[in-house]
Amino acid sequence: MRIKTVAIKISVVIATLAAVLVPALAAPARTISVPRTLTAKVATGADRSVTFRFLPTHVAFSWTGTEGTGVEFSVDGRRWTVATESHDLEEGSRHHSGIFSVARPQGLRWRPLGAGVSRVTIDYLNTEDGPRETRVVPATAAAAAGTPDIVARSEWLADESLKRTSGSCKRDFSPLQQLFVHHTAGSNYDSDPAATMRAIYAYHVKSRGYCDIAYNFVIGWDGRIYEGRWARSYGPWEVPSSENTSGEAVVAAHTLNFNTGSVGIALMGNFVDVSPPTAMKDALVGLLAWEVDRHDLDPVAKHRYINPNGGTRKWLPVIAGHRDAGQTECPGGKLYKRLPNLRERVAAMAAPGKDVPNVDLSALTHTIVKGETTVLTASLTASAGDALVSQPVTVWVKRGGRWAIKATGTTDGYGQIYVEVAPKRNVKFRAVYEGSDLSWGAQSSNLKMTVTEPEA
């Protein structure tokens, strides 16, 4: 199932298309009004009650103490909630909880769990009621057969001004070799996971100092999958994969010393004493099957993980819980004990596996005089090099910073379609295959075309 680039001999050029078929988009580009996430923190003292400057939708706690200590809190003075520690956020003797949804309380009370708890700090956030900003949400692709339906960052209203992608936060990518399952250690039964995504994101960046949200993907209680750490801008035909165009996974910050070459999937909630619901487990299985099939991994095997940057080596299940790589309860006992069964389900779903095809886009010339025409050739081949015939391939064009469909045709007996173009300015083209029941989707590299003025 490895990608194999094959040179295709160009047959007789025809400028007509066998058929026109426009792929469906889950949502067109639109302009929306988005609330800015409000964040603040308060360091508590001897008084174990705090009053907030604004009404929060989420809270999180940090404290200093020995292993096993913690805090619990109450917003009404009667019901108390343990602020479960999130070991994804370990930092020496400083402990951090997950993110908890709250119903806009004016304040809360807290109390220590265990001796020696000190320096308790409360982060509070509001993801719903802040000043509103206008934002353009780009078009997003519908999931192809076997591809998870992933909620893009733009759809859960991520504030892209928060993340950092330069300097020490410059994005890094690596071939995928490892999958980790986490829990966020926050509230269960979350009814607004998109709002909690914004809270986790802001907390990780503004309070914890991360470059971006720590996880590659997060799964809500209802089974919806959310794009986590930013990898790149995607075309409107793409499902956000947390990968670059070569299929390498972006390095996130979910498992210390094991982030390079791995993908972290967090289930939203706390699964120490509560089992994840069926919708959440089904979504996890589907996401894992998509990953292992496309990257040729064995979901029930163990292997030696090797960090290509730090040199960390460890014998791990290909699909591991966070605790397999460190001293932590994550992803919670109720979820961890289900991993063997989930691995078997992933193996059954991924078998016998889909092919990973290749799309190549070429042109008779990469420089054209304005007013003249040339022909693009898109070639679709299986990983073994055989032409894929009678398959729809779409050619996209990028003008003014936005992609649009140029044409779609059905591949001929050579696995090719031909598109006649006459651009008036410099443009980029890309060929896209959406996939089928037997093959995953694929796309070509950008083809850049320079347009020159005619001689006087």
C-alpha positions as a LaTeX table, in Angstrom:
\begin{tabular}{lrrr}
\hline
Residue & $x$ (\AA) & $y$ (\AA) & $z$ (\AA) \\
\hline
Met1 & 0.00 & 0.00 & 0.00 \\
Arg2 & 2.93 & 2.34 & $-0.54$ \\
Ile3 & 2.80 & 5.24 & $-2.94$ \\
Lys4 & 4.79 & 4.56 & $-6.08$ \\
Thr5 & 5.40 & 7.36 & $-8.55$ \\
Val6 & 5.23 & 6.08 & $-12.11$ \\
Ala7 & 6.05 & 7.95 & $-15.32$ \\
Ile8 & 3.05 & 7.77 & $-17.68$ \\
Lys9 & 3.52 & 8.04 & $-21.41$ \\
Ile10 & 1.24 & 10.81 & $-22.76$ \\
Ser11 & $-1.16$ & 9.51 & $-25.39$ \\
Val12 & $-2.80$ & 11.50 & $-28.15$ \\
Val13 & $-4.04$ & 14.76 & $-26.62$ \\
Ile14 & $-7.74$ & 15.45 & $-26.65$ \\
Ala15 & $-9.15$ & 18.64 & $-25.25$ \\
Thr16 & $-12.65$ & 17.40 & $-24.47$ \\
Leu17 & $-13.76$ & 15.74 & $-21.24$ \\
Ala18 & $-15.52$ & 12.38 & $-21.12$ \\
Ala19 & $-17.87$ & 13.62 & $-18.41$ \\
Val20 & $-18.32$ & 16.47 & $-15.98$ \\
Leu21 & $-18.81$ & 15.57 & $-12.34$ \\
Val22 & $-18.50$ & 18.15 & $-9.58$ \\
Pro23 & $-17.56$ & 16.72 & $-6.17$ \\
Ala24 & $-19.77$ & 17.57 & $-3.22$ \\
Leu25 & $-18.66$ & 20.02 & $-0.58$ \\
Ala26 & $-19.85$ & 19.67 & 3.00 \\
Ala27 & $-20.05$ & 23.44 & 3.40 \\
Pro28 & $-19.32$ & 26.33 & 1.03 \\
Ala29 & $-17.22$ & 29.30 & 2.05 \\
Arg30 & $-19.17$ & 31.68 & 4.26 \\
Thr31 & $-18.73$ & 34.72 & 6.49 \\
Ile32 & $-19.72$ & 34.33 & 10.13 \\
Ser33 & $-19.58$ & 36.24 & 13.42 \\
Val34 & $-17.35$ & 34.55 & 16.00 \\
Pro35 & $-16.98$ & 35.27 & 19.74 \\
Arg36 & $-13.44$ & 35.89 & 20.93 \\
Thr37 & $-12.43$ & 33.56 & 23.79 \\
Leu38 & $-12.01$ & 35.42 & 27.07 \\
Thr39 & $-9.29$ & 34.12 & 29.41 \\
Ala40 & $-8.11$ & 35.04 & 32.88 \\
Lys41 & $-6.53$ & 33.41 & 35.90 \\
Val42 & $-6.55$ & 33.96 & 39.62 \\
Ala43 & $-4.06$ & 32.76 & 42.21 \\
Thr44 & $-5.90$ & 31.67 & 45.33 \\
Gly45 & $-4.75$ & 32.25 & 48.90 \\
Ala46 & $-5.99$ & 31.20 & 52.30 \\
Asp47 & $-9.56$ & 32.01 & 51.25 \\
Arg48 & $-10.81$ & 28.99 & 49.33 \\
Ser49 & $-13.42$ & 30.93 & 47.42 \\
Val50 & $-12.97$ & 33.10 & 44.33 \\
Thr51 & $-15.10$ & 35.59 & 42.42 \\
Phe52 & $-14.67$ & 35.90 & 38.65 \\
Arg53 & $-14.35$ & 39.12 & 36.65 \\
Phe54 & $-16.56$ & 37.60 & 33.94 \\
Leu55 & $-18.84$ & 34.58 & 33.86 \\
Pro56 & $-16.86$ & 31.56 & 32.63 \\
Thr57 & $-17.98$ & 28.63 & 30.50 \\
His58 & $-14.89$ & 26.59 & 31.46 \\
Val59 & $-12.41$ & 26.36 & 34.34 \\
Ala60 & $-9.10$ & 24.57 & 34.96 \\
Phe61 & $-6.85$ & 24.24 & 38.01 \\
Ser62 & $-3.15$ & 23.94 & 38.70 \\
Trp63 & $-1.39$ & 23.33 & 42.02 \\
Thr64 & 1.88 & 22.33 & 43.60 \\
Gly65 & 2.06 & 19.13 & 45.62 \\
Thr66 & 3.23 & 15.55 & 45.72 \\
Glu67 & 1.97 & 12.91 & 43.31 \\
Gly68 & $-1.63$ & 11.99 & 44.09 \\
Thr69 & $-2.66$ & 15.35 & 45.50 \\
Gly70 & $-5.35$ & 17.44 & 43.88 \\
Val71 & $-8.27$ & 19.79 & 44.32 \\
Glu72 & $-12.03$ & 19.65 & 44.03 \\
Phe73 & $-14.45$ & 22.48 & 43.42 \\
Ser74 & $-18.08$ & 23.48 & 43.80 \\
Val75 & $-20.02$ & 26.24 & 42.08 \\
Asp76 & $-23.10$ & 25.94 & 44.30 \\
Gly77 & $-21.61$ & 24.91 & 47.67 \\
Arg78 & $-23.34$ & 21.53 & 47.60 \\
Arg79 & $-22.06$ & 19.39 & 44.73 \\
Trp80 & $-18.31$ & 18.89 & 44.51 \\
Thr81 & $-16.30$ & 17.90 & 41.42 \\
Val82 & $-12.79$ & 16.47 & 41.52 \\
Ala83 & $-10.53$ & 18.48 & 39.21 \\
Thr84 & $-8.92$ & 15.39 & 37.70 \\
Glu85 & $-5.27$ & 15.82 & 36.82 \\
Ser86 & $-4.37$ & 15.81 & 33.12 \\
His87 & $-1.03$ & 14.04 & 32.87 \\
Asp88 & $-0.71$ & 15.31 & 29.31 \\
Leu89 & 0.28 & 18.60 & 31.01 \\
Glu90 & 2.94 & 17.26 & 33.40 \\
Glu91 & 5.53 & 19.82 & 34.52 \\
Gly92 & 7.74 & 18.83 & 37.47 \\
Ser93 & 5.90 & 19.20 & 40.78 \\
Arg94 & 3.28 & 21.45 & 39.18 \\
His95 & 0.02 & 19.62 & 38.49 \\
His96 & $-2.68$ & 20.65 & 36.01 \\
Ser97 & $-6.28$ & 19.55 & 35.68 \\
Gly98 & $-8.31$ & 19.03 & 32.58 \\
Ile99 & $-10.81$ & 21.61 & 31.33 \\
Phe100 & $-14.24$ & 21.56 & 33.02 \\
Ser101 & $-17.45$ & 22.99 & 31.60 \\
Val102 & $-19.37$ & 25.26 & 33.99 \\
Ala103 & $-22.65$ & 27.16 & 33.63 \\
Arg104 & $-21.31$ & 30.73 & 33.88 \\
Pro105 & $-20.96$ & 30.91 & 37.70 \\
Gln106 & $-20.03$ & 34.16 & 39.41 \\
Gly107 & $-17.43$ & 32.29 & 41.46 \\
Leu108 & $-16.62$ & 28.95 & 43.06 \\
Arg109 & $-15.20$ & 27.29 & 46.14 \\
Trp110 & $-12.35$ & 24.82 & 46.15 \\
Arg111 & $-10.62$ & 22.56 & 48.68 \\
Pro112 & $-7.44$ & 20.46 & 48.62 \\
Leu113 & $-7.29$ & 16.71 & 48.19 \\
Gly114 & $-4.29$ & 15.38 & 50.11 \\
Ala115 & $-1.71$ & 17.10 & 52.25 \\
Gly116 & 0.73 & 19.68 & 50.97 \\
Val117 & $-1.43$ & 21.21 & 48.23 \\
Ser118 & $-0.34$ & 24.82 & 47.67 \\
Arg119 & $-0.13$ & 27.61 & 45.08 \\
Val120 & $-3.52$ & 26.79 & 43.62 \\
Thr121 & $-4.32$ & 28.77 & 40.47 \\
Ile122 & $-7.63$ & 28.81 & 38.61 \\
Asp123 & $-7.78$ & 29.53 & 34.89 \\
Tyr124 & $-11.25$ & 30.55 & 33.73 \\
Leu125 & $-12.46$ & 31.03 & 30.18 \\
Asn126 & $-15.55$ & 32.07 & 28.28 \\
Thr127 & $-15.79$ & 30.79 & 24.70 \\
Glu128 & $-19.30$ & 32.10 & 23.98 \\
Asp129 & $-19.85$ & 35.69 & 25.14 \\
Gly130 & $-16.74$ & 37.65 & 24.13 \\
Pro131 & $-16.60$ & 40.49 & 21.59 \\
Arg132 & $-17.57$ & 39.15 & 18.20 \\
Glu133 & $-15.31$ & 39.17 & 15.16 \\
Thr134 & $-16.14$ & 38.60 & 11.50 \\
Arg135 & $-14.36$ & 35.64 & 9.97 \\
Val136 & $-14.45$ & 33.85 & 6.61 \\
Val137 & $-14.85$ & 30.09 & 6.97 \\
Pro138 & $-13.44$ & 28.36 & 3.87 \\
Ala139 & $-15.25$ & 25.61 & 2.01 \\
Thr140 & $-14.65$ & 22.15 & 3.49 \\
Ala141 & $-14.77$ & 18.77 & 1.83 \\
Ala142 & $-17.19$ & 15.98 & 2.55 \\
Ala143 & $-15.62$ & 12.74 & 3.76 \\
Ala144 & $-15.06$ & 10.13 & 1.06 \\
Ala145 & $-15.93$ & 6.47 & 1.63 \\
Gly146 & $-13.97$ & 5.20 & 4.63 \\
Thr147 & $-12.64$ & 8.68 & 5.44 \\
Pro148 & $-13.68$ & 10.12 & 8.81 \\
Asp149 & $-15.80$ & 13.24 & 8.84 \\
Ile150 & $-13.47$ & 15.63 & 10.68 \\
Val151 & $-14.60$ & 19.03 & 11.97 \\
Ala152 & $-12.03$ & 21.52 & 10.69 \\
Arg153 & $-10.49$ & 24.17 & 12.94 \\
Ser154 & $-12.40$ & 26.82 & 11.02 \\
Glu155 & $-15.65$ & 25.00 & 11.79 \\
Trp156 & $-15.04$ & 24.82 & 15.55 \\
Leu157 & $-14.04$ & 28.50 & 15.33 \\
Ala158 & $-10.39$ & 28.26 & 16.31 \\
Asp159 & $-8.77$ & 31.69 & 16.68 \\
Glu160 & $-5.76$ & 31.23 & 14.42 \\
Ser161 & $-4.08$ & 34.33 & 15.86 \\
Leu162 & $-3.37$ & 32.37 & 19.07 \\
Lys163 & $-1.14$ & 29.69 & 17.61 \\
Arg164 & 2.57 & 30.14 & 16.91 \\
Thr165 & 4.29 & 28.48 & 13.95 \\
Ser166 & 7.71 & 30.17 & 13.76 \\
Gly167 & 10.93 & 30.11 & 15.76 \\
Ser168 & 10.88 & 27.34 & 18.34 \\
Cys169 & 7.27 & 26.67 & 17.27 \\
Lys170 & 8.12 & 26.03 & 13.63 \\
Arg171 & 6.07 & 23.10 & 12.42 \\
Asp172 & 7.82 & 19.76 & 12.02 \\
Phe173 & 6.54 & 16.68 & 10.21 \\
Ser174 & 7.55 & 13.04 & 10.35 \\
Pro175 & 6.38 & 9.72 & 8.84 \\
Leu176 & 3.72 & 8.16 & 11.03 \\
Gln177 & 4.79 & 5.15 & 13.10 \\
Gln178 & 2.80 & 5.43 & 16.32 \\
Leu179 & $-0.75$ & 6.21 & 17.53 \\
Phe180 & $-1.57$ & 7.30 & 21.09 \\
Val181 & $-4.99$ & 7.36 & 22.74 \\
His182 & $-5.59$ & 9.99 & 25.45 \\
His183 & $-8.42$ & 11.46 & 27.47 \\
Thr184 & $-8.66$ & 15.16 & 28.21 \\
Ala185 & $-9.47$ & 14.47 & 31.91 \\
Gly186 & $-12.18$ & 17.13 & 31.84 \\
Ser187 & $-15.98$ & 17.06 & 31.97 \\
Asn188 & $-17.98$ & 14.06 & 30.80 \\
Tyr189 & $-21.27$ & 14.34 & 28.89 \\
Asp190 & $-20.11$ & 17.60 & 27.28 \\
Ser191 & $-23.01$ & 19.07 & 25.30 \\
Asp192 & $-20.96$ & 21.73 & 23.47 \\
Pro193 & $-17.67$ & 20.11 & 22.41 \\
Ala194 & $-16.83$ & 22.88 & 19.92 \\
Ala195 & $-16.84$ & 25.42 & 22.77 \\
Thr196 & $-14.69$ & 23.09 & 24.85 \\
Met197 & $-12.27$ & 22.75 & 21.94 \\
Arg198 & $-11.85$ & 26.54 & 22.00 \\
Ala199 & $-11.31$ & 26.43 & 25.76 \\
Ile200 & $-8.70$ & 23.64 & 25.56 \\
Tyr201 & $-6.94$ & 25.47 & 22.74 \\
Ala202 & $-6.79$ & 28.80 & 24.59 \\
Tyr203 & $-5.71$ & 27.11 & 27.82 \\
His204 & $-2.91$ & 25.16 & 26.15 \\
Val205 & $-1.56$ & 28.23 & 24.34 \\
Lys206 & $-2.17$ & 31.14 & 26.71 \\
Ser207 & $-1.79$ & 29.43 & 30.08 \\
Arg208 & 0.46 & 26.44 & 29.38 \\
Gly209 & 2.65 & 28.17 & 26.81 \\
Tyr210 & 2.21 & 25.55 & 24.09 \\
Cys211 & 2.61 & 26.51 & 20.44 \\
Asp212 & $-0.88$ & 25.20 & 19.67 \\
Ile213 & $-3.40$ & 22.71 & 21.01 \\
Ala214 & $-1.53$ & 19.61 & 22.18 \\
Tyr215 & $-3.52$ & 16.91 & 20.36 \\
Asn216 & $-3.74$ & 16.01 & 16.69 \\
Phe217 & $-7.42$ & 15.10 & 17.02 \\
Val218 & $-10.08$ & 15.29 & 19.74 \\
Ile219 & $-13.30$ & 13.22 & 19.80 \\
Gly220 & $-16.38$ & 14.67 & 21.46 \\
Trp221 & $-18.91$ & 12.77 & 23.56 \\
Asp222 & $-21.26$ & 12.54 & 20.56 \\
Gly223 & $-18.57$ & 10.95 & 18.38 \\
Arg224 & $-17.68$ & 13.98 & 16.28 \\
Ile225 & $-13.97$ & 14.21 & 15.47 \\
Tyr226 & $-12.25$ & 17.60 & 15.73 \\
Glu227 & $-9.09$ & 18.74 & 13.99 \\
Gly228 & $-6.50$ & 19.57 & 16.65 \\
Arg229 & $-3.01$ & 20.95 & 16.04 \\
Trp230 & $-2.68$ & 23.03 & 12.88 \\
Ala231 & $-0.66$ & 21.33 & 10.16 \\
Arg232 & $-1.33$ & 23.48 & 7.09 \\
Ser233 & $-4.04$ & 25.14 & 5.05 \\
Tyr234 & $-6.14$ & 22.56 & 3.23 \\
Gly235 & $-7.78$ & 22.76 & $-0.15$ \\
Pro236 & $-11.60$ & 22.73 & $-0.21$ \\
Trp237 & $-11.46$ & 19.13 & $-1.50$ \\
Glu238 & $-9.47$ & 17.91 & 1.52 \\
Val239 & $-10.43$ & 16.49 & 4.90 \\
Pro240 & $-8.04$ & 17.91 & 7.55 \\
Ser241 & $-5.59$ & 15.04 & 8.11 \\
Ser242 & $-3.03$ & 16.62 & 10.47 \\
Glu243 & $-0.48$ & 15.92 & 7.73 \\
Asn244 & 1.54 & 17.71 & 5.08 \\
Thr245 & 0.93 & 16.98 & 1.40 \\
Ser246 & 3.46 & 14.11 & 1.58 \\
Gly247 & 1.40 & 12.32 & 4.23 \\
Glu248 & 3.75 & 13.02 & 7.14 \\
Ala249 & 2.13 & 13.78 & 10.51 \\
Val250 & 2.61 & 17.16 & 12.16 \\
Val251 & 4.48 & 16.91 & 15.46 \\
Ala252 & 2.17 & 17.85 & 18.34 \\
Ala253 & 2.69 & 17.90 & 22.14 \\
His254 & 0.58 & 15.08 & 23.57 \\
Thr255 & 3.18 & 12.54 & 24.80 \\
Leu256 & 6.52 & 13.79 & 26.15 \\
Asn257 & 9.49 & 12.37 & 24.17 \\
Phe258 & 7.14 & 10.45 & 21.85 \\
Asn259 & 5.57 & 13.22 & 19.75 \\
Thr260 & 7.66 & 12.92 & 16.59 \\
Gly261 & 6.21 & 10.33 & 14.23 \\
Ser262 & 3.08 & 9.86 & 16.33 \\
Val263 & $-0.51$ & 11.06 & 16.32 \\
Gly264 & $-2.32$ & 11.83 & 19.58 \\
Ile265 & $-6.08$ & 11.28 & 19.68 \\
Ala266 & $-7.83$ & 12.54 & 22.81 \\
Leu267 & $-11.32$ & 11.56 & 23.90 \\
Met268 & $-13.06$ & 14.50 & 25.51 \\
Gly269 & $-13.81$ & 13.54 & 29.10 \\
Asn270 & $-12.52$ & 11.57 & 32.09 \\
Phe271 & $-12.49$ & 7.78 & 31.78 \\
Val272 & $-10.99$ & 6.74 & 35.09 \\
Asp273 & $-14.39$ & 5.61 & 36.40 \\
Val274 & $-16.70$ & 6.14 & 33.42 \\
Ser275 & $-16.61$ & 4.25 & 30.13 \\
Pro276 & $-16.68$ & 6.19 & 26.85 \\
Pro277 & $-20.03$ & 6.02 & 25.02 \\
Thr278 & $-20.54$ & 3.88 & 21.93 \\
Ala279 & $-20.50$ & 6.85 & 19.53 \\
Met280 & $-17.11$ & 7.93 & 20.84 \\
Lys281 & $-15.61$ & 4.44 & 20.60 \\
Asp282 & $-16.98$ & 3.96 & 17.08 \\
Ala283 & $-15.45$ & 7.26 & 15.97 \\
Leu284 & $-12.10$ & 6.30 & 17.52 \\
Val285 & $-12.12$ & 2.96 & 15.68 \\
Gly286 & $-12.92$ & 4.64 & 12.36 \\
Leu287 & $-10.20$ & 7.28 & 12.81 \\
Leu288 & $-7.59$ & 4.70 & 13.80 \\
Ala289 & $-8.54$ & 2.43 & 10.87 \\
Trp290 & $-8.11$ & 5.37 & 8.48 \\
Glu291 & $-4.66$ & 6.07 & 9.90 \\
Val292 & $-3.31$ & 2.51 & 9.94 \\
Asp293 & $-4.61$ & 1.65 & 6.47 \\
Arg294 & $-3.21$ & 4.73 & 4.76 \\
His295 & 0.16 & 4.40 & 6.53 \\
Asp296 & 0.48 & 0.61 & 6.30 \\
Leu297 & 0.57 & $-0.01$ & 10.09 \\
Asp298 & $-0.48$ & $-3.19$ & 11.88 \\
Pro299 & $-3.08$ & $-2.18$ & 14.49 \\
Val300 & $-2.67$ & $-5.30$ & 16.66 \\
Ala301 & 1.14 & $-5.42$ & 16.57 \\
Lys302 & 3.88 & $-4.15$ & 18.83 \\
His303 & 6.95 & $-2.41$ & 17.46 \\
Arg304 & 9.99 & $-0.46$ & 18.55 \\
Tyr305 & 9.13 & 3.23 & 18.45 \\
Ile306 & 12.19 & 5.30 & 17.58 \\
Asn307 & 12.08 & 9.08 & 17.96 \\
Pro308 & 14.10 & 10.39 & 14.97 \\
Asn309 & 14.81 & 13.66 & 16.82 \\
Gly310 & 15.47 & 12.78 & 20.45 \\
Gly311 & 16.49 & 9.15 & 20.06 \\
Thr312 & 13.87 & 7.81 & 22.48 \\
Arg313 & 13.28 & 4.09 & 21.89 \\
Lys314 & 10.55 & 1.97 & 23.42 \\
Trp315 & 8.69 & $-1.24$ & 22.65 \\
Leu316 & 5.05 & $-0.16$ & 22.26 \\
Pro317 & 1.75 & $-1.29$ & 20.78 \\
Val318 & 1.22 & 0.49 & 17.47 \\
Ile319 & $-2.04$ & 1.74 & 19.01 \\
Ala320 & $-1.01$ & 2.64 & 22.56 \\
Gly321 & $-2.52$ & 4.38 & 25.53 \\
His322 & $-0.65$ & 7.36 & 26.92 \\
Arg323 & 0.25 & 5.32 & 30.01 \\
Asp324 & 2.23 & 2.90 & 27.82 \\
Ala325 & 4.79 & 5.68 & 27.30 \\
Gly326 & 4.87 & 7.23 & 30.79 \\
Gln327 & 3.71 & 7.19 & 34.39 \\
Thr328 & 0.14 & 8.38 & 34.00 \\
Glu329 & $-3.44$ & 7.18 & 34.36 \\
Cys330 & $-4.26$ & 8.57 & 30.89 \\
Pro331 & $-6.41$ & 7.58 & 29.05 \\
Gly332 & $-8.23$ & 6.34 & 32.17 \\
Gly333 & $-8.70$ & 2.75 & 33.27 \\
Lys334 & $-12.15$ & 2.33 & 31.73 \\
Leu335 & $-10.83$ & 3.29 & 28.30 \\
Tyr336 & $-7.41$ & 1.67 & 28.60 \\
Lys337 & $-8.84$ & $-1.78$ & 29.33 \\
Arg338 & $-10.90$ & $-1.56$ & 26.14 \\
Leu339 & $-7.91$ & $-0.91$ & 23.88 \\
Pro340 & $-7.31$ & $-4.62$ & 23.03 \\
Asn341 & $-10.90$ & $-4.93$ & 21.77 \\
Leu342 & $-10.66$ & $-1.61$ & 19.93 \\
Arg343 & $-7.45$ & $-2.75$ & 18.20 \\
Glu344 & $-9.25$ & $-5.88$ & 16.96 \\
Arg345 & $-12.10$ & $-3.75$ & 15.65 \\
Val346 & $-9.62$ & $-1.48$ & 13.87 \\
Ala347 & $-7.93$ & $-4.49$ & 12.25 \\
Ala348 & $-11.28$ & $-5.83$ & 11.04 \\
Met349 & $-12.29$ & $-2.46$ & 9.61 \\
Ala350 & $-8.94$ & $-1.84$ & 7.89 \\
Ala351 & $-8.73$ & $-5.32$ & 6.29 \\
Pro352 & $-8.30$ & $-6.05$ & 3.45 \\
Gly353 & $-7.17$ & $-2.45$ & 3.02 \\
Lys354 & $-7.45$ & 0.17 & 0.33 \\
Asp355 & $-4.81$ & 1.03 & $-2.21$ \\
Val356 & $-2.91$ & 4.32 & $-1.99$ \\
Pro357 & $-2.89$ & 5.63 & $-5.59$ \\
Asn358 & $-0.86$ & 8.37 & $-7.21$ \\
Val359 & $-1.99$ & 11.41 & $-9.19$ \\
Asp360 & 0.40 & 13.25 & $-11.50$ \\
Leu361 & $-0.37$ & 16.54 & $-13.26$ \\
Ser362 & 1.70 & 17.72 & $-16.21$ \\
Ala363 & 1.44 & 20.29 & $-19.00$ \\
Leu364 & 2.75 & 20.63 & $-22.53$ \\
Thr365 & 4.47 & 23.80 & $-21.30$ \\
His366 & 4.81 & 25.57 & $-17.95$ \\
Thr367 & 5.15 & 28.98 & $-19.64$ \\
Ile368 & 2.43 & 30.26 & $-21.92$ \\
Val369 & 1.86 & 33.48 & $-23.85$ \\
Lys370 & $-1.29$ & 35.32 & $-22.81$ \\
Gly371 & $-4.11$ & 34.50 & $-25.23$ \\
Glu372 & $-2.73$ & 31.08 & $-26.18$ \\
Thr373 & $-3.87$ & 27.67 & $-24.92$ \\
Thr374 & $-2.16$ & 24.56 & $-23.60$ \\
Val375 & $-3.27$ & 21.16 & $-22.36$ \\
Leu376 & $-2.98$ & 19.71 & $-18.86$ \\
Thr377 & $-2.75$ & 15.95 & $-18.41$ \\
Ala378 & $-3.80$ & 14.35 & $-15.12$ \\
Ser379 & $-2.71$ & 10.72 & $-14.72$ \\
Leu380 & $-4.13$ & 8.36 & $-12.09$ \\
Thr381 & $-2.31$ & 5.14 & $-11.22$ \\
Ala382 & $-2.56$ & 2.49 & $-8.53$ \\
Ser383 & 0.37 & 2.05 & $-6.16$ \\
Ala384 & 1.64 & $-0.81$ & $-8.34$ \\
Gly385 & 1.68 & 1.49 & $-11.37$ \\
Asp386 & $-1.41$ & 0.26 & $-13.19$ \\
Ala387 & $-3.69$ & 2.87 & $-14.75$ \\
Leu388 & $-6.97$ & 3.46 & $-12.92$ \\
Val389 & $-9.65$ & 3.80 & $-15.61$ \\
Ser390 & $-13.19$ & 5.20 & $-15.50$ \\
Gln391 & $-12.45$ & 7.19 & $-12.35$ \\
Pro392 & $-13.39$ & 10.86 & $-11.77$ \\
Val393 & $-10.45$ & 13.25 & $-11.44$ \\
Thr394 & $-10.92$ & 16.96 & $-10.77$ \\
Val395 & $-8.50$ & 19.70 & $-11.80$ \\
Trp396 & $-8.53$ & 22.75 & $-9.51$ \\
Val397 & $-7.14$ & 26.20 & $-10.26$ \\
Lys398 & $-5.90$ & 28.78 & $-7.76$ \\
Arg399 & $-6.54$ & 32.42 & $-8.54$ \\
Gly400 & $-6.38$ & 35.32 & $-6.13$ \\
Gly401 & $-5.51$ & 33.04 & $-3.24$ \\
Arg402 & $-8.58$ & 30.81 & $-3.63$ \\
Trp403 & $-9.08$ & 27.40 & $-5.21$ \\
Ala404 & $-11.92$ & 26.75 & $-7.65$ \\
Ile405 & $-12.87$ & 23.78 & $-9.81$ \\
Lys406 & $-11.56$ & 24.10 & $-13.36$ \\
Ala407 & $-12.93$ & 20.83 & $-14.76$ \\
Thr408 & $-13.65$ & 17.22 & $-13.86$ \\
Gly409 & $-13.35$ & 14.28 & $-16.21$ \\
Thr410 & $-13.38$ & 10.48 & $-16.17$ \\
Thr411 & $-10.06$ & 8.76 & $-16.80$ \\
Asp412 & $-9.62$ & 6.98 & $-20.11$ \\
Gly413 & $-7.98$ & 3.62 & $-20.80$ \\
Tyr414 & $-4.59$ & 5.11 & $-19.93$ \\
Gly415 & $-5.86$ & 6.47 & $-16.60$ \\
Gln416 & $-5.73$ & 10.05 & $-17.87$ \\
Ile417 & $-7.90$ & 13.13 & $-18.40$ \\
Tyr418 & $-7.01$ & 16.18 & $-20.47$ \\
Val419 & $-7.98$ & 19.78 & $-19.81$ \\
Glu420 & $-7.44$ & 22.68 & $-22.23$ \\
Val421 & $-6.56$ & 25.91 & $-20.41$ \\
Ala422 & $-5.86$ & 29.52 & $-21.47$ \\
Pro423 & $-4.91$ & 31.39 & $-18.28$ \\
Lys424 & $-4.65$ & 35.17 & $-18.36$ \\
Arg425 & $-2.24$ & 35.42 & $-15.43$ \\
Asn426 & 0.12 & 33.25 & $-13.41$ \\
Val427 & $-1.84$ & 30.39 & $-11.86$ \\
Lys428 & $-1.50$ & 27.08 & $-10.02$ \\
Phe429 & $-3.28$ & 23.85 & $-10.88$ \\
Arg430 & $-3.75$ & 20.66 & $-8.88$ \\
Ala431 & $-5.39$ & 17.35 & $-9.80$ \\
Val432 & $-7.47$ & 15.56 & $-7.18$ \\
Tyr433 & $-8.90$ & 12.03 & $-6.98$ \\
Glu434 & $-11.54$ & 11.63 & $-4.28$ \\
Gly435 & $-11.12$ & 7.88 & $-3.91$ \\
Ser436 & $-13.44$ & 4.88 & $-4.09$ \\
Asp437 & $-14.32$ & 1.78 & $-2.12$ \\
Leu438 & $-11.02$ & 0.26 & $-3.27$ \\
Ser439 & $-8.68$ & 3.27 & $-3.19$ \\
Trp440 & $-7.98$ & 6.21 & $-0.90$ \\
Gly441 & $-8.08$ & 9.68 & $-2.32$ \\
Ala442 & $-4.93$ & 11.29 & $-3.70$ \\
Gln443 & $-3.76$ & 14.59 & $-5.13$ \\
Ser444 & $-0.93$ & 15.83 & $-7.30$ \\
Ser445 & 1.63 & 18.46 & $-6.47$ \\
Asn446 & 0.91 & 22.01 & $-7.57$ \\
Leu447 & 1.62 & 22.73 & $-11.20$ \\
Lys448 & 2.70 & 26.36 & $-11.58$ \\
Met449 & 2.11 & 28.07 & $-14.90$ \\
Thr450 & 3.68 & 31.38 & $-15.89$ \\
Val451 & 1.82 & 33.65 & $-18.30$ \\
Thr452 & 3.84 & 36.14 & $-20.35$ \\
Glu453 & 2.70 & 39.10 & $-22.41$ \\
Pro454 & 2.82 & 38.70 & $-26.23$ \\
Glu455 & 5.66 & 40.41 & $-28.00$ \\
Ala456 & 4.85 & 43.84 & $-29.43$ \\
\hline
\end{tabular}
